Amino acid sequence: MRVFTQLSVAFVFSLIGILYSCSDKNKNADTYLAEAQTALQQGNYALAKLKIDSIQLLFPKAYDQRKSGIALMREVRMAENKRNITYCDSMLAVHYAQLSDLQQKFDYIRDDRYQEFGEYYPKVYPYRGSLQKSGVRSGVGEKGALFIESILSGQTVRHTKIKVSSKDNNYVETLPVTADGLNYRFSTLNNTYEIVRYSNNYENGVAKFIYTFQDQPLTVTFEGGRKPISFTMNSASKKGIALSFELSSLLLDIEQLKFEKEKSETLIRYLESRNH
């Protein structure tokens, strides 16, 4: 009987110790939860999420605190995405103002029969008149996709790429384009023409290079077929490509901001649906 009593007492003390231990751990979980709440109020959403994640990881048996943490995480994500929308709206307002000014330097061309979206061409290097001379012209799609085109007039090289170089031997070159429709040649009664369009990866940073060195003499070399032919780029061509690079960068930034805003709006709708 005495042995049984001693065991019972030991069990009770052990149980009390466990309860106190759990209570202490729960207090620590409460501390993390309070710190997460404070971080949320201060707009430090990264810290708030870190504290909530720590509760889930460190206190697997603190059920009430874990449940409260899940609810608080929804508040954090809601606030974070609302802030993101506010930021996107403010940046879009700035970008649209810049776009309005920059668009004045371009002609917008769209053939309703074939094109869903139009293209912008710099006025300083008119698109329609550029076939009459060898050089490099540029344009920008309505969603920001940049392209450049090399035009060889009056000579036959069968070129597939171009290289643009500066006097100090810095250079960049496009990737070769051989696909039909992007690399084509034709003749009239009085002249021959070669036109190659470089877009996406094929453009390979040529426009950015020209934008960077637009105030320096630049040489463009038509390569890939017969003997290469080189020309000095005129100022209008360089200026036009530099403007196209600026417009492309601006339009792509706008599209990215619109995407981020839409993503946040979608997540907010999802979080709101979970509360019902």
Residue pairs with C-beta under 8 A, 6 or more apart in sequence:
22 61
25 59
25 61
25 62
26 59
26 62
26 64
26 65
28 58
28 59
29 55
29 58
29 59
29 62
29 65
29 66
30 65
32 51
32 52
32 54
32 55
32 58
32 59
32 65
32 69
33 51
33 52
33 55
33 65
33 68
33 69
33 72
35 47
35 51
36 47
36 48
36 49
36 51
36 52
36 55
36 69
36 72
36 76
37 48
37 72
39 45
39 47
39 48
39 51
40 48
40 72
40 75
40 76
40 79
43 79
43 83
45 76
45 79
45 80
45 83
48 72
48 76
49 73
49 76
52 69
52 70
52 72
52 73
52 76
55 62
55 65
55 66
55 69
56 66
56 69
59 65
59 66
60 66
74 271
74 274
74 275
77 267
77 271
78 268
78 271
78 272
81 264
81 265
81 267
81 268
81 271
82 264
82 268
84 260
84 261
84 264
85 261
85 264
85 265
85 268
88 257
88 258
88 260
88 261
88 264
89 261
91 257
92 254
92 257
92 258
92 261
95 250
95 253
95 254
95 257
96 254
98 250
99 247
99 250
99 251
99 254
102 243
102 246
102 247
102 250
103 120
103 247
105 122
105 123
105 124
105 243
106 120
106 121
106 122
106 123
106 140
106 243
106 247
107 120
107 121
107 122
107 123
107 126
107 127
108 118
108 119
108 120
109 118
109 119
109 120
109 121
109 127
110 117
110 118
110 119
110 142
117 141
117 142
117 143
118 142
119 139
119 140
119 141
119 142
120 139
120 140
120 141
120 142
120 244
120 247
121 127
121 137
121 138
121 139
121 240
122 138
122 139
122 239
122 240
122 241
122 243
122 244
124 236
124 239
124 240
124 243
125 137
125 138
125 236
125 237
125 239
125 240
125 241
127 137
127 139
130 137
130 151
131 151
131 153
131 193
131 195
132 153
133 151
133 153
134 151
134 152
134 153
134 154
134 155
134 222
134 229
134 231
135 150
135 151
135 220
135 231
135 233
135 234
135 237
136 148
136 149
136 150
136 151
136 162
136 164
136 220
136 233
136 237
136 241
137 148
137 149
137 151
137 237
137 240
137 241
138 146
138 147
138 148
138 149
138 207
138 240
138 241
138 244
138 245
139 146
139 147
139 149
139 244
140 146
140 147
140 244
140 247
140 248
140 251
141 147
142 251
143 251
143 252
143 255
144 247
144 248
144 249
144 250
144 251
144 252
144 254
144 255
145 199
145 200
145 248
146 199
146 203
146 207
146 244
146 245
146 248
147 197
147 198
147 199
147 203
148 174
148 197
148 198
148 199
148 203
148 206
148 207
148 241
148 244
149 195
149 196
149 197
149 198
150 159
150 162
150 174
150 194
150 195
150 196
150 198
150 220
150 222
151 193
151 194
151 195
152 159
152 193
152 194
152 195
152 222
152 229
153 191
153 192
153 193
154 191
154 192
155 192
155 194
155 229
156 185
156 192
156 194
156 226
157 194
157 222
157 225
157 226
157 227
157 228
157 229
158 185
158 194
158 224
158 225
158 226
159 194
159 196
159 222
159 223
159 224
159 225
159 228
159 229
160 176
160 177
160 178
160 183
160 196
160 223
160 224
160 225
161 173
161 174
161 175
161 176
161 177
161 196
161 198
161 223
161 224
162 173
162 174
162 196
162 198
162 206
162 220
162 221
162 222
162 223
163 171
163 172
163 173
163 174
163 220
163 221
163 223
164 171
164 172
164 173
164 206
164 209
164 210
164 218
164 219
164 220
164 221
164 233
165 171
165 218
165 219
165 221
166 213
166 216
166 217
166 218
166 219
167 216
167 217
170 209
170 213
171 209
172 204
172 205
172 206
172 209
173 204
173 206
173 223
174 198
174 202
174 203
174 204
174 206
175 198
175 201
175 202
175 204
176 224
177 183
177 196
177 197
177 198
177 202
182 196
182 197
182 199
182 202
183 195
183 196
183 197
184 194
184 195
184 196
185 192
185 193
185 194
185 195
186 192
186 193
187 193
194 222
198 204
198 206
207 241
207 242
207 244
207 245
207 248
208 245
210 218
210 233
210 238
210 241
210 242
210 245
211 241
211 242
211 245
211 246
214 238
214 239
214 241
214 242
217 232
217 233
218 232
218 233
218 238
219 230
219 231
219 232
219 233
220 230
220 231
220 232
220 233
221 228
221 229
221 230
222 228
222 229
222 230
